[in-house]
Amino acid sequence: MGKSNEPWSRTQLTIRLTGRRKQLLLKLAALAEPGCTPGEAIDVAIRTALDERGPGELEARMQSVEDTLEAMDSERRFEAARIERALKKLESGVAALHALIAELAGE
């Protein structure tokens, strides 16, 4: 990066990509929209690099997602326990009804 600033004074640049850079750009293009051109993939890379959200915000967002998933799991477990209790009540009610029917049938 210590080379002359002369290329940056041009209105357009032509860049040759090494095989490795091309592979990385292809991976980025695959994550973008279908049919993403090399220029569009470079635009995505530039926007991503200039995005004001830093790694700290990404970690915070990931933590928020994890917290949300944990809360959803807790709610799911609570609902499962509630349904299990309701089924046990229903089972005992059916057993009592069965006993009553058996008693009435025996009369």
C-alpha positions in Angstrom: 0.0 0.0 0.0 3.0 2.2 0.1 3.1 2.7 -3.7 2.2 5.9 -5.5 -1.3 7.4 -5.2 -1.3 7.9 -9.0 -3.7 5.1 -9.7 -6.2 6.6 -7.3 -6.3 9.8 -9.4 -7.9 7.9 -12.3 -11.6 8.0 -12.8 -11.7 4.2 -13.3 -9.5 1.3 -12.3 -9.0 -2.1 -13.9 -8.1 -4.7 -11.4 -6.7 -8.2 -12.1 -7.7 -10.7 -9.5 -5.4 -13.5 -8.4 -7.0 -17.0 -8.4 -7.4 -16.8 -4.6 -9.0 -13.4 -4.7 -11.4 -14.5 -7.5 -12.4 -17.6 -5.4 -13.1 -15.3 -2.4 -15.1 -12.9 -4.6 -17.1 -15.9 -5.9 -17.9 -16.9 -2.3 -19.1 -13.3 -1.6 -21.1 -13.3 -4.8 -22.8 -16.5 -3.8 -23.9 -14.8 -0.5 -25.3 -11.8 -2.4 -28.1 -11.9 -4.9 -28.4 -14.6 -7.5 -26.6 -13.6 -10.7 -24.3 -11.2 -8.8 -21.7 -9.8 -11.2 -18.0 -9.4 -10.2 -18.6 -5.6 -10.0 -21.7 -6.1 -7.8 -19.7 -8.5 -5.5 -17.0 -5.8 -5.2 -19.7 -3.3 -4.3 -21.0 -5.6 -1.6 -17.5 -6.0 -0.2 -16.9 -2.3 -0.2 -20.3 -1.6 1.5 -19.6 -4.3 4.0 -16.2 -2.9 4.8 -17.5 0.6 5.2 -20.6 -0.4 7.1 -20.7 1.4 10.4 -21.6 -1.7 12.3 -18.4 -3.0 13.8 -17.7 -6.4 15.2 -19.0 -5.3 18.6 -22.4 -4.6 17.2 -22.4 -7.9 15.4 -21.6 -9.7 18.7 -24.3 -7.7 20.4 -26.8 -8.7 17.7 -25.7 -12.4 18.0 -26.2 -12.2 21.8 -29.6 -10.7 21.3 -30.5 -13.6 18.9 -29.2 -16.1 21.5 -31.2 -14.5 24.3 -34.4 -14.5 22.1 -33.9 -18.2 21.3 -33.3 -19.0 24.9 -36.5 -17.1 25.9 -38.4 -19.0 23.2 -37.1 -22.3 24.4 -38.1 -21.4 28.0 -41.6 -20.5 26.8 -41.8 -23.8 24.8 -40.8 -25.8 27.8 -43.4 -23.9 30.0 -46.1 -24.6 27.4 -45.1 -28.3 27.1 -45.3 -28.7 30.9 -48.7 -26.9 30.9 -50.0 -29.3 28.1 -48.6 -32.3 30.0 -50.5 -31.3 33.2 -53.7 -30.8 31.1 -53.3 -34.2 29.5 -52.8 -35.8 33.0 -56.0 -34.1 34.2 -57.8 -35.3 31.0 -56.4 -38.8 31.6 -57.7 -39.0 35.2 -61.1 -37.6 34.0 -61.3 -40.2 31.3 -60.4 -42.9 33.9 -63.1 -41.7 36.2 -65.6 -41.6 33.4 -64.6 -45.1 32.3 -65.1 -46.3 35.9 -68.6 -44.7 36.1 -69.6 -46.2 32.8 -68.4 -49.6 34.0 -70.3 -49.2 37.2 -73.5 -48.2 35.4 -73.1 -51.1 32.9 -72.8 -53.5 35.9 -76.2 -52.4 37.3 
